[in-house]
Amino acid sequence: MVIHFLVAHSTLVLELGALIIGLIAFVIAAGVLIARLDGIAVEDGIYFAFITALTVGFGDFVPKSRGAKTLSVMLATIGIVIFGIIVSVTVHALDIAIEASRMDGGGATAP
């Protein structure tokens, strides 16, 4: 079942690769823009963007300008979407693996 899961998961991730790369690129671009708007180092802006998108929010950087605050809200929303995609892909891969395992005769019967 583990092999079925890994194959299904990697196939689904490859199919959504462009979307995931696009969302990560947005996070990086927003980080660069926040750095410019708030006058901080670019690496700090990118760090802030990922911490915000991951919905961790350490609080060591706080957006000061209106534009940076707006981007921060967008980043948090994008982060939720990214996690939703990851969870959805994982659950779907588990469904595929369970079904393939049942077809192979190695799975438990349905309740």
BAKE-878212 format. One record per residue (C-alpha): x, y, z; residue in three letters. Coordinates in steps of 0.001 Angstrom, whole numbers, plus 524288, in hexadecimal, padded with zeros to 5 digits. Layout:
% residues N
    c1    c2    c3 residu
     X     Y     Z    ALA
...
% end
This chain:
% residues 111
    c1    c2    c3 residu
 80000 80000 80000    MET
 80B3D 80933 802CD    VAL
 81047 807DC 7F4F0    ILE
 802B9 80A81 7EF77    HIS
 801F8 816A9 7F7EB    PHE
 80F5A 81BA3 7F3D2    LEU
 80C81 81987 7E56D    VAL
 7FF2D 82008 7E642    ALA
 80448 82B53 7EE63    HIS
 80FCF 82E24 7E56B    SER
 806FF 82D63 7D96C    THR
 7FD5E 8370D 7DF42    LEU
 80827 8404C 7E39A    VAL
 80E03 8401E 7D5EE    LEU
 800B9 8432D 7D015    GLU
 7FF45 84EE0 7D92E    LEU
 80D87 852D2 7D821    GLY
 80B20 85F15 7D022    ALA
 800EC 863ED 7D9C2    LEU
 8098F 86155 7E584    ILE
 8154F 867CA 7DF0C    ILE
 80CD5 87377 7DB7B    GLY
 80814 87512 7E970    LEU
 815E3 87417 7EEDC    ILE
 81A7A 87DF6 7E4B8    ALA
 80FA7 8870E 7E949    PHE
 8144C 885C2 7F757    VAL
 8223B 88920 7F35D    ILE
 81DEF 8949A 7EAE2    ALA
 8154B 899C3 7F5CE    ALA
 820CE 898B4 7FF29    GLY
 82958 8A0C0 7F616    VAL
 81E94 8AADA 7F48F    LEU
 81C50 8AB96 8033D    ILE
 82AE8 8ADA3 8052A    ALA
 82A93 8B90F 7FBA3    ARG
 81E47 8BEF6 80181    LEU
 82306 8BE38 80F8C    ASP
 8316D 8C0D1 80D07    GLY
 8369D 8B401 8125B    ILE
 8406E 8AA79 80C9F    ALA
 83B42 8A1E0 801A7    VAL
 83E96 8955E 808F4    GLU
 836F8 89A68 814AB    ASP
 82B66 89D6C 80BE4    GLY
 82B9F 88FC5 80610    ILE
 82D23 889DC 813A7    TYR
 8217B 891DB 81856    PHE
 8198B 88D91 80C7E    ALA
 81BE6 87F20 80F07    PHE
 8195C 8805B 81DA0    ILE
 80C9E 8875A 81A86    THR
 808AF 87DB1 80FDB    ALA
 80B64 87278 81929    LEU
 80270 87992 822D4    THR
 80CEB 878D5 82D4F    VAL
 80EA3 88767 82F81    GLY
 81A28 88846 838CE    PHE
 81866 89705 83A03    GLY
 826AA 89A71 83808    ASP
 822DF 8A212 82BC4    PHE
 8166B 8A9EB 82B03    VAL
 81197 8B0A3 81EA0    PRO
 8114E 8BF52 81FE5    LYS
 80C06 8C488 81309    SER
 7FE26 8C2CB 80E5C    ARG
 802DA 8BB4A 8025A    GLY
 80AFE 8B1F8 80A96    ALA
 7FF6F 8AF93 81394    LYS
 7F6BC 8AC98 807E7    THR
 800CC 8A32B 80270    LEU
 801D2 89CA3 80FBE    SER
 7F350 89998 80FA9    VAL
 7F490 89431 801E3    MET
 8003C 88BF7 80624    LEU
 7F8BE 88610 81172    ALA
 7ED9B 882BA 80834    THR
 7F6F0 87CB8 7FE4E    ILE
 7FD25 874DE 80954    GLY
 7F004 86F2A 80CF9    ILE
 7EDBB 86B94 7FEB1    VAL
 7FB1C 86504 7FDD1    ILE
 7F86B 85CE7 80A02    PHE
 7EAF6 85980 804CC    GLY
 7F0FE 85474 7F83E    ILE
 7FB09 84C7B 7FFB6    ILE
 7F0B4 84654 8087D    VAL
 7E79A 843B3 7FD12    SER
 7F250 83D30 7F515    VAL
 7F670 834D6 8009D    THR
 7E899 8305B 803A7    VAL
 7E5F8 82D56 7F557    HIS
 7F2B5 825A3 7F478    ALA
 7EEA6 81DE0 80089    LEU
 7E180 81AE8 7FA35    ASP
 7E85E 8161F 7EDF7    ILE
 7F1E0 80DD4 7F5F1    ALA
 7E6FF 807AA 7FDFB    ILE
 7DF2C 80480 7F1D5    GLU
 7EB24 7FED3 7EAE1    ALA
 7EE5F 7F6CD 7F6F4    SER
 7E092 7F14D 7F746    ARG
 7E178 7EDBB 7E8E9    MET
 7EE64 7E6C4 7EB98    ASP
 7E7BB 7DF02 7F64C    GLY
 7F025 7E4D0 80102    GLY
 7E679 7EE6D 806B2    GLY
 7DC70 7ED1D 8115F    ALA
 7CE47 7EBE0 80DB7    THR
 7C59D 7F7C9 80E7B    ALA
 7BD78 7F948 81AE3    PRO
% end
